């Protein structure tokens, strides 16, 4: 398999991961009958963004690289915040 085909597979895999986050969010929201963002959304965002960043870097696309770099930071930060969230108290 050529290097170009390998990178095309990586690019399509990244798109698949990135698309899965919306599908999972939609399924969970339908099940809950309200808008929900499950943890899997953030994990697929991070996985898809990282894979697409690798592909964008290979292609040398500065617009795509910048966009995915910012996204990866946001996804990782959301995962961090969720895991370090303190229980809220209802004090008014």
PEGI-V38250 format. One record per backbone hydrogen bond with DSSP energy under -1.0 kcal/mol. NH is the residue of the N-H (numbers start at 0). CO is the residue of the C=O. E is the energy in kcal/mol with one decimal. If there is no record, write none. Layout:
# PEGI-V38250
{{NH | CO | E} {NH | CO | E}}
This chain:
# PEGI-V38250
{{5 | 1 | -2.2} {6 | 2 | -2.2} {7 | 3 | -1.9} {8 | 4 | -2.3} {9 | 5 | -2.1} {10 | 6 | -2.5} {11 | 7 | -2.6} {12 | 8 | -2.5} {13 | 9 | -2.4} {14 | 10 | -2.1} {15 | 11 | -2.3} {16 | 12 | -2.6} {17 | 13 | -2.5} {18 | 14 | -2.5} {19 | 15 | -2.2} {22 | 18 | -1.7} {23 | 19 | -2.9} {24 | 20 | -2.1} {25 | 21 | -2.4} {26 | 22 | -2.5} {27 | 23 | -2.5} {28 | 24 | -2.3} {29 | 25 | -2.5} {30 | 26 | -2.3} {31 | 27 | -2.5} {32 | 28 | -1.4} {33 | 28 | -1.4} {40 | 37 | -1.2} {42 | 38 | -2.2} {43 | 39 | -2.8} {44 | 40 | -2.0} {45 | 41 | -2.4} {46 | 42 | -2.7} {47 | 43 | -2.9} {48 | 44 | -2.8} {49 | 45 | -2.3} {50 | 46 | -2.2} {51 | 47 | -2.7} {52 | 48 | -2.1} {53 | 49 | -2.0} {54 | 50 | -2.0} {55 | 51 | -2.9} {56 | 52 | -2.5} {57 | 53 | -2.2} {58 | 54 | -2.3} {59 | 55 | -1.2} {60 | 55 | -2.1} {64 | 60 | -2.6} {65 | 61 | -2.3} {66 | 62 | -2.3} {67 | 63 | -2.5} {68 | 64 | -2.3} {69 | 65 | -2.1} {70 | 66 | -1.9} {71 | 67 | -2.6} {72 | 68 | -1.7} {73 | 69 | -2.1} {74 | 70 | -2.9} {75 | 71 | -2.6} {76 | 72 | -2.4} {77 | 73 | -2.2} {78 | 74 | -2.1} {79 | 75 | -2.4} {80 | 76 | -2.8} {81 | 77 | -2.3} {82 | 78 | -2.2} {83 | 79 | -1.6} {90 | 88 | -1.3}}
